[in-house]
C-alpha cells in the first residue's frame, strides 16, 4: 500500500467548512456548499472556481447541481436556484419554518426536507410550492424519489385511480424512526415503514427491484418492499450508526460510526467483507471501478480493493472530517469541514485494479472451461462465481 503524497490541487476559497459536494450530470462542473453561507462552482477541466453564489443568510446544508442550474438549501429556511453561467439567483423557495437540510431534483420537481418535520415539493420553474408532506413527528433528514410505473404492475396501478394523474412518489426518512412513502400529487401517505428504533439517516432506492434500503442510528440497515411496505431483511452486524449507503450490482456498502464499512449481498443478506483502518466514523463512500473510496471523521480518504478489502491508499491532507467525495475522470474530489476542496490523482490505483480484474477474469474463464460440469452440481461454488462476476 502506497501513501498518497499530496493532493494535485487544494482549493481553499471558502471561509467555512464545506458541507456538500455535487457533480453535474455531464461531469463538467462541481458545486460546493459551505458553512460560510455561499456556494462555489468549479470546473473539472481546470479545477478553477468559475462561480460564487451569495445570498443565503445562514450556512448552506446541502447542494445539488444540474447542467444548467444549481440548487442550494440553508439554515435560513430557504432553497435557492442559481444560473451556473451568470451566478444570478433565479428563484427563492420560501415556506419551510426551520433548517432545510436536504433537497432532491427530479423531473420538474424540487423536493426538500426540513427540521420543521415536513417535506415539500416545489415547481422548479415557477418558484411555487406544489405540495406539503406532513406526518412525521420529527426532522426529515433524507429523501428519495421514484415513479410508480417503475414498480407497480398494471392491476396494482388501477387500485390507485385517484393518484393516476401523477405517478410520482417521495420517500422520506426521519429522526422519528420511520420511513414514509408519499404520493406527490395529493400529499397522501402511501406507506409508513416501521421497524427502526433510531433516526433514519440514509436511504438508497432500487426501484426496478422494488426495494428500499434504510440506515439508522439503531445500528441496522433494513430492506423494504416499497410496494407492500413489508420489511424484507435486517442487516445487524454494525456496532454504530449507519451514516452512508452505496448500492452497486446487488452489493450494498454501508459506512458506520463504528469506523468500518461493510459489504453485503442484497439477495442473501450475507456480509461478505469488512473494510477497516478508519480511526473515526465513516462519513461518506463511493464505489468506482472495483475500488471503494471512503471519507472519514479522521480527516483521511481511503481506497480499498472492494473484493479483498485490502487498503490500497490513504489520502492525507485534510484537517477535519471529510463530508463528501466525488470521482470524475480518475480524479478524486474530497470536500471537508476544514473548508477545502482537495483533488487527488487516482489513475495509478485504477490502472492497477483494471489489470488485476483482467487477470482474474482470464483465470475465471480458463477455470470455467475445465470445471463447467462440476459447477452444474455445486450450488455453493456457483454462487461464489456469481459474486465474483457481480463485483
C-alpha positions as CSV (number, residue, x, y, z in Angstrom):
1,X,0.0,0.0,0.0
2,X,1.4,3.4,-1.0
3,X,0.9,6.7,0.6
4,X,-0.7,9.4,-1.5
5,X,1.9,12.2,-1.0
6,X,-0.1,15.4,-1.6
7,X,-3.2,16.4,-3.4
8,X,-2.9,17.6,-7.0
9,X,-4.7,20.8,-6.0
10,X,-6.1,22.3,-2.9
11,X,-9.0,24.8,-3.4
12,X,-9.3,27.0,-0.3
13,X,-11.6,29.7,-1.4
14,X,-14.4,29.0,1.1
15,X,-14.3,30.7,4.5
16,X,-16.1,27.9,6.3
17,X,-16.5,24.1,6.2
18,X,-17.8,22.5,3.1
19,X,-21.0,20.5,3.9
20,X,-21.7,19.0,0.5
21,X,-20.2,18.5,-3.0
22,X,-22.3,17.8,-6.1
23,X,-21.1,16.8,-9.6
24,X,-23.1,17.9,-12.7
25,X,-24.6,15.1,-14.8
26,X,-22.3,16.0,-17.7
27,X,-19.3,15.9,-15.4
28,X,-18.1,19.4,-16.4
29,X,-18.7,21.2,-13.1
30,X,-18.7,20.7,-9.3
31,X,-20.7,22.6,-6.7
32,X,-19.7,23.1,-3.1
33,X,-22.0,24.4,-0.3
34,X,-20.4,25.9,2.7
35,X,-20.8,27.0,6.3
36,X,-19.8,30.5,5.1
37,X,-23.3,30.8,3.5
38,X,-22.0,30.6,-0.1
39,X,-21.7,28.0,-2.8
40,X,-18.9,27.9,-5.4
41,X,-18.9,26.4,-8.9
42,X,-15.7,24.6,-10.0
43,X,-14.7,23.4,-13.5
44,X,-13.5,19.8,-13.7
45,X,-11.4,20.8,-16.7
46,X,-9.1,23.3,-15.0
47,X,-10.1,22.9,-11.3
48,X,-10.7,26.7,-11.1
49,X,-13.6,28.4,-9.3
50,X,-15.9,29.8,-12.0
51,X,-18.9,30.9,-9.9
52,X,-19.6,32.3,-6.4
53,X,-23.2,32.2,-5.3
54,X,-24.0,34.6,-2.5
55,X,-27.4,35.4,-1.0
56,X,-28.2,32.9,1.8
57,X,-28.5,34.4,5.3
58,X,-27.1,31.4,7.0
59,X,-24.9,28.3,6.3
60,X,-25.6,26.0,3.4
61,X,-26.5,22.5,4.4
62,X,-26.7,20.7,1.0
63,X,-26.5,21.5,-2.7
64,X,-27.4,19.9,-6.0
65,X,-26.0,20.6,-9.4
66,X,-27.7,20.2,-12.8
67,X,-26.0,21.0,-16.1
68,X,-27.6,24.5,-16.3
69,X,-28.8,25.3,-12.8
70,X,-27.5,24.9,-9.2
71,X,-29.7,24.5,-6.1
72,X,-28.7,25.2,-2.5
73,X,-30.6,24.8,0.8
74,X,-29.8,26.5,4.0
75,X,-30.3,27.0,7.7
76,X,-32.1,30.3,6.7
77,X,-35.1,28.1,5.9
78,X,-34.9,28.7,2.1
79,X,-33.8,27.0,-1.1
80,X,-32.2,28.9,-3.9
81,X,-31.8,28.2,-7.6
82,X,-28.8,29.7,-9.4
83,X,-27.8,30.3,-13.0
84,X,-24.4,28.4,-13.4
85,X,-23.2,30.8,-16.1
86,X,-24.1,34.2,-14.6
87,X,-24.2,33.3,-10.9
88,X,-27.6,35.1,-10.7
89,X,-30.1,33.8,-8.2
90,X,-33.1,32.7,-10.3
91,X,-35.5,31.7,-7.6
92,X,-36.0,31.6,-3.8
93,X,-38.3,28.9,-2.5
94,X,-39.9,30.0,0.8
95,X,-42.2,28.1,3.1
96,X,-40.2,26.0,5.5
97,X,-40.1,27.2,9.1
98,X,-36.8,25.7,10.1
99,X,-33.4,24.5,8.7
100,X,-33.7,22.9,5.3
101,X,-31.3,20.0,5.3
102,X,-31.8,18.1,2.1
103,X,-33.0,18.7,-1.4
104,X,-33.7,16.5,-4.4
105,X,-34.4,17.4,-8.0
106,X,-36.4,15.0,-10.2
107,X,-38.1,15.9,-13.5
108,X,-39.7,19.3,-13.0
109,X,-39.9,18.8,-9.2
110,X,-37.8,20.1,-6.4
111,X,-38.2,18.2,-3.1
112,X,-37.0,19.4,0.3
113,X,-36.8,18.0,3.8
114,X,-36.6,20.1,6.9
115,X,-36.2,20.2,10.7
116,X,-39.8,21.6,10.7
117,X,-40.9,18.0,10.3
118,X,-42.2,18.4,6.8
119,X,-41.1,17.6,3.3
120,X,-42.2,19.8,0.4
121,X,-42.5,19.7,-3.4
122,X,-41.9,22.8,-5.5
123,X,-42.2,23.6,-9.1
124,X,-38.6,24.1,-10.3
125,X,-39.5,26.9,-12.8
126,X,-42.4,28.7,-11.1
127,X,-40.9,29.2,-7.6
128,X,-44.1,27.8,-6.3
129,X,-44.9,25.2,-3.6
130,X,-46.9,22.3,-5.1
131,X,-47.3,20.0,-2.1
132,X,-46.6,19.7,1.6
133,X,-46.0,16.2,3.2
134,X,-46.9,16.4,6.8
135,X,-47.0,13.5,9.2
136,X,-43.5,12.9,10.6
137,X,-43.1,13.6,14.3
138,X,-39.6,14.9,13.9
139,X,-37.0,16.1,11.5
140,X,-37.0,14.9,7.9
141,X,-33.3,14.0,7.2
142,X,-33.2,12.1,3.9
143,X,-35.2,11.9,0.6
144,X,-35.7,9.5,-2.4
145,X,-38.0,9.7,-5.4
146,X,-39.4,7.2,-7.8
147,X,-42.3,6.7,-10.2
148,X,-45.0,4.0,-9.6
149,X,-44.8,2.9,-13.2
150,X,-41.3,1.7,-12.4
151,X,-42.5,-0.7,-9.7
152,X,-46.3,-1.3,-9.9
153,X,-48.0,-3.8,-12.2
154,X,-51.0,-2.5,-14.2
155,X,-53.5,-4.2,-11.9
156,X,-51.9,-2.6,-8.9
157,X,-52.0,0.9,-10.5
158,X,-55.7,0.5,-11.1
159,X,-56.2,0.3,-7.4
160,X,-54.7,3.7,-7.0
161,X,-57.0,5.5,-9.5
162,X,-57.0,8.8,-7.6
163,X,-53.2,9.0,-8.0
164,X,-53.1,8.2,-11.7
165,X,-52.7,11.9,-12.6
166,X,-49.2,11.7,-11.3
167,X,-47.4,8.5,-10.6
168,X,-44.5,10.1,-8.6
169,X,-43.7,9.1,-5.1
170,X,-41.5,10.6,-2.5
171,X,-39.7,8.7,0.2
172,X,-38.7,10.4,3.5
173,X,-36.6,9.2,6.4
174,X,-36.9,10.9,9.8
175,X,-35.5,11.1,13.2
176,X,-38.9,9.8,14.4
177,X,-37.5,6.3,13.4
178,X,-39.9,5.9,10.5
179,X,-39.7,5.9,6.7
180,X,-42.7,7.2,4.8
181,X,-43.8,6.9,1.2
182,X,-46.0,9.7,-0.2
183,X,-48.0,10.3,-3.4
184,X,-46.6,13.5,-4.8
185,X,-49.9,14.6,-6.4
186,X,-52.0,14.5,-3.3
187,X,-49.5,14.6,-0.4
188,X,-51.2,11.5,0.9
189,X,-49.0,9.0,2.8
190,X,-48.9,5.7,0.8
191,X,-46.9,3.6,3.3
192,X,-45.3,4.1,6.7
193,X,-42.4,1.7,7.2
194,X,-42.0,0.7,10.8
195,X,-39.1,-1.2,12.4
196,X,-36.2,1.1,13.1
197,X,-35.7,2.2,16.7
198,X,-33.4,5.1,15.9
199,X,-33.2,8.0,13.5
200,X,-33.1,7.2,9.8
201,X,-30.0,8.8,8.4
202,X,-29.8,7.5,4.8
203,X,-31.8,5.9,2.1
204,X,-31.0,4.0,-1.1
205,X,-33.7,3.1,-3.6
206,X,-33.6,0.2,-6.1
207,X,-36.9,0.8,-7.9
208,X,-36.6,-1.9,-10.6
209,X,-36.3,-4.5,-7.8
210,X,-39.0,-2.8,-5.7
211,X,-36.5,-2.4,-2.8
212,X,-35.6,0.4,-0.4
213,X,-32.6,0.3,2.0
214,X,-32.6,2.5,5.1
215,X,-29.7,3.1,7.5
216,X,-30.3,4.2,11.1
217,X,-28.8,5.2,14.4
218,X,-30.1,1.9,15.7
219,X,-27.0,0.3,14.1
220,X,-29.1,-1.6,11.5
221,X,-29.8,-1.4,7.8
222,X,-33.3,-2.6,6.7
223,X,-34.6,-3.6,3.3
224,X,-38.2,-2.9,2.4
225,X,-40.6,-3.8,-0.4
226,X,-41.7,-0.3,-1.5
227,X,-45.0,-1.6,-2.9
228,X,-46.2,-3.6,0.1
229,X,-44.3,-1.9,2.8
230,X,-43.0,-5.4,4.0
231,X,-39.7,-5.4,5.8
232,X,-37.6,-8.0,3.9
233,X,-34.2,-8.2,5.8
234,X,-32.3,-6.6,8.7
235,X,-28.6,-6.2,8.5
236,X,-27.3,-6.2,12.1
237,X,-23.5,-6.5,12.3
238,X,-22.5,-2.9,12.7
239,X,-21.7,-1.5,16.2
240,X,-22.6,2.1,15.4
241,X,-25.0,4.4,13.5
242,X,-25.3,3.8,9.7
243,X,-24.2,7.1,8.1
244,X,-24.0,6.3,4.4
245,X,-25.0,3.7,1.9
246,X,-24.0,2.7,-1.7
247,X,-25.6,0.1,-3.9
248,X,-23.7,-1.4,-6.8
249,X,-24.5,-4.6,-8.7
250,X,-26.6,-6.1,-5.8
251,X,-23.8,-5.4,-3.4
252,X,-24.7,-3.0,-0.6
253,X,-21.9,-0.9,1.1
254,X,-22.6,0.6,4.5
255,X,-20.4,3.2,6.3
256,X,-20.8,3.5,10.0
257,X,-19.8,5.3,13.2
258,X,-18.2,2.1,14.2
259,X,-15.3,3.1,11.9
260,X,-15.9,0.4,9.4
261,X,-17.6,-0.2,6.0
262,X,-19.3,-3.5,5.3
263,X,-20.3,-5.1,2.1
264,X,-23.5,-7.2,2.0
265,X,-25.0,-9.4,-0.7
266,X,-28.5,-7.9,-1.1
267,X,-30.1,-11.2,-2.2
268,X,-29.0,-13.3,0.8
269,X,-28.3,-10.7,3.4
270,X,-24.8,-12.2,3.9
271,X,-22.0,-9.8,5.0
272,X,-19.0,-10.7,2.7
273,X,-16.5,-8.0,3.5
274,X,-15.5,-5.5,6.2
275,X,-13.2,-2.6,5.4
276,X,-11.2,-1.4,8.4
277,X,-8.4,1.1,9.1
278,X,-10.6,4.2,9.7
279,X,-9.8,5.9,13.0
280,X,-13.2,7.7,13.2
281,X,-16.7,7.4,11.7
282,X,-17.1,6.7,8.0
283,X,-18.9,9.8,6.8
284,X,-19.1,9.2,3.0
285,X,-18.3,6.5,0.5
286,X,-18.2,6.0,-3.3
287,X,-17.6,2.9,-5.4
288,X,-15.6,3.3,-8.6
289,X,-14.2,0.6,-10.9
290,X,-13.8,-2.1,-8.3
291,X,-12.4,0.3,-5.7
292,X,-14.2,1.6,-2.6
293,X,-13.3,5.1,-1.7
294,X,-14.2,6.4,1.8
295,X,-14.1,9.6,3.7
296,X,-13.8,9.7,7.5
297,X,-14.0,11.8,10.6
298,X,-10.3,11.2,10.9
299,X,-9.7,13.6,8.0
300,X,-8.4,10.9,5.7
301,X,-9.8,9.5,2.5
302,X,-9.0,5.8,1.7
303,X,-9.1,3.5,-1.3
304,X,-9.9,-0.2,-0.7
305,X,-9.9,-3.2,-3.1
306,X,-13.7,-3.7,-3.0
307,X,-13.4,-7.5,-3.3
308,X,-10.5,-8.3,-1.0
309,X,-10.9,-5.5,1.5
310,X,-7.2,-4.6,1.2
311,X,-6.4,-0.9,1.9
312,X,-4.6,0.4,-1.2
313,X,-4.1,4.1,-0.4
314,X,-4.6,6.7,2.2
315,X,-5.2,10.3,1.1
316,X,-3.8,12.6,3.8
317,X,-4.0,16.4,4.0
318,X,-7.4,17.5,5.3
319,X,-7.6,18.8,8.9
320,X,-11.2,17.9,9.7
321,X,-13.9,15.4,8.7
322,X,-14.4,14.7,5.0
323,X,-18.1,15.3,4.4
324,X,-18.4,14.3,0.7
325,X,-16.5,12.7,-2.1
326,X,-16.9,12.7,-5.9
327,X,-15.0,10.9,-8.7
328,X,-14.6,12.1,-12.3
329,X,-12.0,11.3,-15.0
330,X,-9.9,9.3,-12.5
331,X,-9.7,12.3,-10.2
332,X,-10.9,12.0,-6.6
333,X,-12.5,15.2,-5.1
334,X,-12.8,15.4,-1.3
335,X,-14.7,18.2,0.5
336,X,-14.1,18.8,4.2
337,X,-15.2,20.7,7.2
338,X,-11.8,22.4,7.1
339,X,-13.1,24.5,4.2
340,X,-11.0,23.0,1.4
341,X,-11.8,21.0,-1.7
342,X,-8.9,18.7,-2.5
343,X,-8.2,17.0,-5.8
344,X,-6.3,13.7,-6.0
345,X,-4.9,11.7,-8.9
346,X,-6.2,8.1,-8.8
347,X,-5.0,6.9,-12.2
348,X,-2.4,4.7,-10.7
349,X,-4.8,2.9,-8.4
350,X,-7.4,2.5,-11.2
351,X,-4.8,1.1,-13.7
352,X,-3.6,-1.5,-11.2
353,X,-7.1,-2.5,-10.4
354,X,-8.0,-2.9,-14.1
355,X,-5.0,-5.1,-14.7
356,X,-5.9,-7.2,-11.7
357,X,-9.6,-7.6,-12.8
358,X,-8.4,-8.5,-16.3
359,X,-6.2,-11.3,-14.9
360,X,-8.9,-12.6,-12.6
361,X,-11.5,-12.7,-15.4
362,X,-9.0,-14.5,-17.6
363,X,-8.3,-17.1,-14.9
364,X,-12.0,-17.5,-14.2
365,X,-12.6,-18.1,-17.9
366,X,-9.9,-20.9,-18.0
367,X,-11.3,-22.4,-14.9
368,X,-14.9,-22.4,-16.1
369,X,-13.8,-24.4,-19.3
370,X,-12.1,-27.0,-17.2
371,X,-14.8,-27.4,-14.5
372,X,-18.1,-26.4,-16.1
373,X,-19.7,-29.8,-15.5
374,X,-18.8,-30.0,-11.8
375,X,-20.2,-26.4,-11.3
376,X,-23.6,-27.6,-12.5
377,X,-23.8,-29.8,-9.4
378,X,-22.2,-27.4,-6.9
379,X,-24.5,-24.6,-6.0
380,X,-22.1,-23.1,-3.5
381,X,-19.3,-22.7,-6.0
382,X,-21.9,-21.3,-8.5
383,X,-22.9,-18.6,-6.0
384,X,-19.2,-17.7,-5.5
385,X,-18.7,-17.3,-9.2
386,X,-21.8,-15.1,-9.4
387,X,-20.4,-12.9,-6.6
388,X,-17.1,-12.5,-8.3
389,X,-18.7,-11.5,-11.6
390,X,-21.0,-9.2,-9.8
391,X,-18.1,-7.2,-8.5
